[in-house]
Amino acid sequence: MSSKKYVYDFAEGNASMRSLLGGKGANLAEMTGLGIPVPPGFIATTEACVYYSTHGAYPEGLGEEIEAHLRALEKQTGKTLGDPSNPLLLSIRSGAVFSMPGMMDTILNLGLNDETVEGLARGTGNPRFAYDSYRRFISMFGDVVMGVDPQLFEDALTAKKEEAAAALDTDLSAEDLEDLTLRFKSILAENTGEQFPADALKQLHMAVVAVFRSWDNHRAKVYRRQEGIPDDLGTAVNVQTMVFGNKGETSGTGVAFTRDPSTGENRFYGEFLMNAQGEDVVAGVRHPRPLEELRDVMPEVLDQLYAIRDKLENHYRDMQDIEFTIEDGKLFMLQTRNGKRTAPAALRCAVDMVGEGLITKEVALARVDASQLDQLLHPRLDPKAKYEILTTGLGASPGAAVGRVVFDADEAEERGSRGEKVILVRWETNPDDIHGLIQAQGVITSHGGMTSHAAVVARAMGKPCIAGAQDLKIDTVAQEVRVGDKVIKAGDWISMDGASGKVILGQAKLTEASIDENVNTVLSWADDVRRLGVRTNADTPEDAKKAREFGAEGIGLCRTEHMFMQEERLPHVRNMIMSETVEEREEHLAKLLPFQREDFQGIFRAMEGLPVTIRLLDPPLHEFLPNYTEVMLELERLRLTGASAEEVAKQEQLAGKVKSLSEANPMLGTRGCRLGIQWPEIYAMQVRAIMEAACDILAESGKTPHVEIMIPLVGFQQELKLMRELTERIAAEVLAERKVNVDYKVGTMIEVPRAALTANEVAAYADFFSFGTNDLTQMTLGFSRDDAEGKFLTHYLRTDLLKANPFEKLDQDGVGQLVAMAVQKGRSVKPELKTGICGEHGGEPSSVKFCHRTGLNYVSCSPYRVPLARLAAAQAVLEEKAAAKVGD
């Protein structure tokens, strides 16, 4: 027999043994120690499951340990497993380290067979109860252990009720249920080629193996991937004496929460059924009754439940989700765990429990899931509503929306501006679509990913976005989209959930975003704790104003290219690109200068002296020109319709320019600082606009704007040197003209791996580094963002080759090491070098915590993710303190 211990009695464990006994087992042991009535039992550990998952067999000694603990349990209860005269019946339940409700398997009433069911009937004087328990056991065992389709048992039950003219299961007689057990055993034999095992000990070992196997079932894997739970933890198996809620009207079962899980209100909330077993409540077989109605049935039991509720909350100092059974008027607790709750409930519980003295502010901050704050800032699907899912894409920007399908940005703008609710459905969006995005309720694309144009802009505007929904076959000519055999026409209603990526037919019911004083309270606590600054990515005064409302302490990324796409500016931009000489280019840039200056004035005004980091033009110039195919089609049309020679020549010139600017891989081509070096007059105009705007705001308000000018896509020290010299020269000219002094900083985005590797050289010409982790991820991993998401990356995630999408969560082991190296190298030259992150990772909790550990000064994210980043930054400090305490 192995010296390693794989099985623990409830009395041997406690809550601190969660990693070994699983959450359910550890809490059953803890409740046993607290003197709460818990049916006795024992636990096979998570280590045993991990061994089984690896080897396909019990570890040495496990079988013997299980049987030794079974004998002790038989002695404790005075009953024997498989004894026809006084049978011991067991429940076999999973219990993972982290709660995975419904993802793994349970077997109840184990130990019944044709002989013990008779003994149970005689011992209780209740044959109906005995055969009800037996038919439940056969169907559960057949499903979970032997792989029989559970619907076959359900169909047989329905047929029996029809024969007996029974409306409910409880209307079936003992004879009906006895006949049903025979039918169930026949179904099992027909579908497995095996007989139902009568040996109770064999049943037990088969059930333990089945629960071990359920750790690796599909739904469990999907849930773990969604929740970020490691695959190597395993589940414990809880073997517990059965107590019965289905003995009659003096027995029952229920589920309750010590506080309302939807609102967080401090009231006992739950449901129960009399004459039922646990699965009847959650499966909806019968309509459960509100917990308070138990006072009309068994007031003394409800009083006992209230006392246990108070004891558990005071002990665990958190809202508990409990399961209970009443057998012949006696109460037993079957489970307690920290209850799942909505975002509003989580915040209210945290604030109220601090007020009640139950927990500290630090505990409250650690307890709130940062991602739940994101949910609060957007409308959500009503969790109680039913809806038909058309397809699922990438949940690129949270929130839910309902609208009529439109396929064109112009139409979205026109109809949206009239107050119509529309959802823009596109193959992918580009900067030309910004006007349509503004007026749409949300956007769905069949191409692109989490950092695509649609996703980035939607997050900045707080609009829901689903990207990469590849099942959508969009036909803009026919004005329809197909998914399989379903056809959705322009103007049809659809709904969307930007958090889960669900595209839904028709008008789904939504719940409005709810921001209340609890959010502000928790965030104020976070601000007292965190060291990491939180800025926003904002391109307009409206975005900046919204971000400040959410607590942003500056702008970490202002993208100037979005400003060029507005209707009155785009012609000047295109004329500038088409120019053949520097003089022509400067003439058109001069017309853009007032627009740019006005843009920056608005942003400086909104930020009122807080730092504003403005990135000079980044994308390749061809993005501001029409699509080459469209240009050639128009050229052919002009030729065929007899247009003037002048018109044809002009279109030919446009076609030539578009072709000359096209690149095989534009993301690695002429963009960023490479534009500024090749056409310095573009950056010169932008710097002049920035500095003139700063001077104007200083004159207007008396407050000096905090100006930071950022040069994008630097890979070589010399690139930044040239662009810094240009910036300083233009800035000096403006300040001399205006006869004022405005301090400013010049820095760079670290998004090219070489810049990170040579950060000590780049830092010589930088006042700050801002890590553009969207591009840094793309270039480090060799992943094209738009091509990876929705294609091979989906396969990587589904097969667990990658644990997370690196464009959603920072690849800390790869890209993160470049960030850490660049910080260290940069500060080796300039100890006070300011560093931040402005990619979308700046609003993702685990990435924010990495930024704290790496010593960055701030993170920057879209306005609607600012509250999330504030909380995550505080949690990073608390986790650091906890780790240091453990180290001591």
Salt bridges, closest charged atoms under 4 A:
GLU12 OE2 - LYS5 NZ 3.41
GLU30 OE2 - HIS315 NE2 2.64
GLU47 OE1 - LYS4 NZ 3.09
GLU67 OE2 - HIS205 NE2 2.90
ASP105 OD1 - ARG219 NH2 2.80
ASP114 OD1 - LYS185 NZ 2.64
ASP132 OD1 - ARG135 NH2 2.96
ASP132 OD2 - ARG136 NE 3.15
GLU163 OE1 - LYS160 NZ 3.64
GLU163 OE1 - ARG183 NH2 2.84
ASP169 OD2 - ARG135 NH2 3.66
ASP169 OD1 - LYS161 NZ 3.05
ASP176 OD1 - LYS160 NZ 3.98
ASP179 OD2 - LYS160 NZ 2.99
ASP179 OD2 - ARG183 NE 2.95
ASP216 OD1 - ARG224 NH2 4.00
ASP231 OD1 - ARG224 NE 2.78
ASP231 OD2 - LYS803 NZ 3.26
ASP260 OD2 - ARG267 NH2 2.95
GLU265 OE1 - ARG267 NE 3.59
GLU279 OE2 - ARG136 NH1 2.98
ASP280 OD2 - ARG136 NH2 2.87
GLU293 OE1 - ARG289 NE 3.07
ASP303 OD1 - ARG295 NH1 3.05
GLU313 OE2 - ARG259 NE 2.83
ASP318 OD1 - ARG341 NH1 2.93
ASP318 OD2 - ARG367 NE 3.45
ASP321 OD2 - ARG337 NE 3.10
ASP328 OD2 - LYS247 NZ 3.27
ASP352 OD2 - ARG348 NE 3.31
GLU356 OE1 - ARG259 NH2 2.65
ASP374 OD1 - HIS378 NE2 3.82
ASP374 OD2 - ARG865 NE 3.59
ASP382 OD2 - LYS509 NZ 3.64
GLU388 OE2 - LYS486 NZ 3.37
ASP410 OD1 - HIS435 NE2 2.63
GLU411 OE2 - ARG415 NH1 2.92
GLU414 OE2 - ARG418 NH1 3.14
GLU420 OE1 - ARG415 NE 2.89
GLU420 OE2 - ARG418 NH2 2.67
ASP432 OD2 - ARG574 NH2 3.99
ASP433 OD1 - ARG426 NH2 3.29
GLU480 OE2 - ARG482 NE 3.14
GLU480 OE1 - LYS489 NZ 2.70
ASP527 OD1 - ARG530 NE 2.89
ASP527 OD2 - ARG870 NH2 2.59
ASP539 OD2 - ARG559 NH1 3.40
ASP539 OD2 - HIS562 ND1 2.66
GLU549 OE2 - LYS545 NZ 3.22
GLU549 OE1 - LYS546 NZ 3.24
GLU553 OE2 - ARG530 NH2 2.74
GLU561 OE2 - ARG615 NH2 2.46
GLU568 OE2 - ARG569 NE 3.83
ASP599 OD2 - ARG569 NH1 2.35
GLU608 OE1 - ARG548 NH1 2.70
ASP618 OD2 - ARG615 NH1 3.82
ASP618 OD2 - ARG671 NH2 2.79
GLU634 OE2 - ARG637 NH2 2.74
GLU652 OE2 - ARG639 NH2 2.82
GLU681 OE2 - ARG585 NE 2.57
GLU692 OE1 - ARG597 NH1 2.55
GLU692 OE2 - ARG688 NH1 2.96
ASP696 OD1 - ARG738 NH1 2.59
GLU700 OE2 - ARG605 NE 2.84
GLU708 OE1 - ARG535 NH1 3.01
GLU708 OE2 - HIS706 NE2 3.54
GLU708 OE2 - LYS834 NZ 2.30
GLU725 OE2 - LYS721 NZ 2.77
GLU728 OE2 - ARG724 NE 2.91
GLU733 OE1 - ARG688 NH2 3.27
GLU733 OE2 - ARG729 NH1 3.69
GLU737 OE1 - ARG688 NH1 3.03
ASP767 OD2 - ARG724 NH2 3.15
ASP775 OD2 - ARG671 NH2 2.78
ASP775 OD1 - ARG785 NH2 3.59
ASP800 OD1 - ARG225 NE 3.24
GLU840 OE1 - ARG459 NE 2.60
GLU879 OE2 - LYS849 NZ 2.82
GLU880 OE1 - ARG531 NH2 2.68
GLU880 OE2 - HIS852 NE2 3.42
